[in-house]
Amino acid sequence: MNFWKNQRVVVTGGGGFLGSHIVRKLFDRGCREIFVPRSKEYDLTREENVIRMYKAARPTLVIHLAAIVGGIGANRKSPGKFFYDNLMMGAMVMEVARTSGVKKFVAIGTICAYPKFTGSPKKCYWSRPRPTAFSTASTRSIFCRSISTGRAIISIRSRLT
């Protein structure tokens, strides 16, 4: 039996680099109901748009990849704004999944965190991450800590109920 055949999957960030590859793999594996909310239609930092997305898609599974990004310069200029927007987006996408009865929620985060001085692969130096890493890294870290103390646990195979 094909697990993906009867799934309705939302892939936030599904139009991005990683997301587009995941959407293609889901389709290759038999998933035919894949909803990719676009930021022009669904600003997921706003609760009413998150609720509207869940009502439109009625997902059984959510893969959350979306993030507000802007590059190194933007992150340095406004780290608090990036942190807040990503924190609120993730919290709302996860909470509305829980209250909507979504059975599986997968949150995937990436960060741009490089040590200040990095050598060749043979000489890798570990030091404090650059300031640009804080908005996304901190957001995902807070998610994992806060959610793991409640009913939901973030992991690749988490259940919200």
C-alpha positions as CSV (number, residue, x, y, z in Angstrom):
1,M,0.0,0.0,0.0
2,N,1.3,3.5,-0.9
3,F,1.4,5.8,2.2
4,W,1.3,8.9,0.1
5,K,-1.6,8.0,-2.2
6,N,-4.3,9.2,0.2
7,Q,-2.4,12.0,1.8
8,R,-3.3,15.7,1.4
9,V,0.1,17.4,2.0
10,V,0.8,21.1,2.6
11,V,4.4,22.1,1.9
12,T,5.1,25.6,3.1
13,G,8.1,26.9,1.3
14,G,7.3,24.4,-1.5
15,G,8.3,27.0,-4.1
16,G,11.8,27.4,-2.7
17,F,15.0,25.5,-3.4
18,L,14.5,22.6,-0.9
19,G,10.7,22.7,-1.1
20,S,10.5,22.3,-4.8
21,H,12.7,19.2,-4.6
22,I,10.5,17.8,-1.8
23,V,7.3,18.5,-3.8
24,R,8.7,16.6,-6.8
25,K,9.7,13.7,-4.6
26,L,6.3,13.5,-3.0
27,F,4.7,13.4,-6.5
28,D,7.2,10.7,-7.6
29,R,6.1,8.7,-4.6
30,G,2.4,8.8,-5.4
31,C,1.1,11.9,-3.6
32,R,-1.4,13.7,-5.8
33,E,-2.8,16.2,-3.4
34,I,0.0,18.7,-2.7
35,F,-0.8,22.2,-1.7
36,V,2.0,24.8,-1.9
37,P,0.9,28.1,-0.4
38,R,2.6,31.1,-2.0
39,S,3.5,34.1,0.1
40,K,1.6,36.5,-2.2
41,E,-1.6,34.6,-1.4
42,Y,-0.8,33.4,2.1
43,D,1.3,35.6,4.4
44,L,1.9,33.0,7.0
45,T,3.0,35.5,9.6
46,R,-0.7,36.5,9.8
47,E,-3.0,34.2,11.7
48,E,-6.0,34.7,9.5
49,N,-3.9,33.6,6.5
50,V,-2.7,30.5,8.3
51,I,-6.3,29.6,9.2
52,R,-7.4,30.2,5.6
53,M,-4.6,28.0,4.3
54,Y,-5.7,25.1,6.5
55,K,-9.3,25.5,5.5
56,A,-8.4,25.6,1.8
57,A,-6.0,22.6,1.8
58,R,-7.5,20.4,4.6
59,P,-4.1,18.7,5.0
60,T,-3.5,15.3,6.6
61,L,0.3,16.1,6.8
62,V,2.2,19.4,6.8
63,I,5.9,19.9,5.9
64,H,6.9,23.3,7.1
65,L,9.8,24.8,5.3
66,A,8.8,28.4,4.8
67,A,10.8,31.2,6.4
68,I,11.2,34.9,6.0
69,V,14.7,35.4,4.6
70,G,16.7,38.3,3.3
71,G,20.3,37.4,3.1
72,I,23.2,38.5,5.3
73,G,22.8,42.2,4.9
74,A,19.1,42.1,5.8
75,N,19.6,39.8,8.7
76,R,22.3,42.1,10.1
77,K,20.1,45.1,9.7
78,S,16.9,43.7,11.2
79,P,17.6,40.5,13.2
80,G,14.7,41.1,15.6
81,K,12.2,41.4,12.7
82,F,13.4,38.2,11.1
83,F,13.4,36.4,14.5
84,Y,9.9,37.6,15.3
85,D,8.3,36.9,11.9
86,N,9.8,33.4,11.7
87,L,8.9,32.6,15.3
88,M,5.3,33.7,14.8
89,M,4.9,32.0,11.4
90,G,6.2,28.7,12.8
91,A,4.1,28.9,16.0
92,M,0.9,29.7,14.1
93,V,1.5,27.1,11.4
94,M,2.1,24.4,14.1
95,E,-0.8,25.5,16.4
96,V,-3.4,25.7,13.6
97,A,-2.2,22.2,12.5
98,R,-2.8,20.9,16.0
99,T,-6.3,22.5,16.3
100,S,-7.2,21.4,12.8
101,G,-6.5,17.7,13.6
102,V,-3.4,17.3,11.4
103,K,-1.9,14.0,12.3
104,K,1.7,14.6,11.2
105,F,3.7,17.8,11.2
106,V,7.3,18.0,10.0
107,A,9.3,21.2,10.7
108,I,12.5,21.6,8.8
109,G,14.9,24.5,9.4
110,T,18.1,25.6,7.8
111,I,20.4,28.2,9.0
112,C,23.3,30.2,7.5
113,A,25.8,29.8,10.3
114,Y,29.5,29.8,9.4
115,P,32.4,30.4,11.8
116,K,34.1,33.7,11.2
117,F,37.4,32.1,10.1
118,T,36.9,28.8,8.2
119,G,39.7,26.8,6.7
120,S,39.6,24.1,4.0
121,P,37.6,20.9,4.8
122,K,40.7,19.4,6.3
123,K,41.0,22.3,8.7
124,C,37.5,23.2,10.0
125,Y,37.3,25.6,12.9
126,W,34.3,25.7,15.2
127,S,33.6,29.0,16.7
128,R,30.6,31.2,17.6
129,P,28.1,31.5,14.7
130,R,27.9,34.7,12.8
131,P,25.2,37.2,13.8
132,T,23.2,36.3,10.7
133,A,22.4,32.9,12.1
134,F,20.4,34.1,15.1
135,S,17.0,34.8,13.5
136,T,16.4,31.3,12.0
137,A,18.5,29.2,14.4
138,S,17.0,30.8,17.5
139,T,13.4,30.5,16.1
140,R,13.8,26.8,15.4
141,S,15.5,26.2,18.7
142,I,12.7,27.9,20.7
143,F,10.2,25.8,18.7
144,C,11.8,22.6,19.6
145,R,12.2,23.5,23.3
146,S,8.7,25.0,23.8
147,I,6.8,22.4,21.8
148,S,8.6,19.4,23.3
149,T,7.3,20.4,26.7
150,G,3.7,20.2,25.6
151,R,1.6,17.7,23.7
152,A,3.5,17.9,20.4
153,I,7.1,17.0,19.8
154,I,8.9,18.2,16.8
155,S,10.7,15.4,15.0
156,I,10.6,13.9,11.6
157,R,7.8,11.5,12.7
158,S,5.9,13.6,15.2
159,R,2.2,13.4,16.0
160,L,0.2,16.4,17.2
161,T,-2.6,14.4,18.9
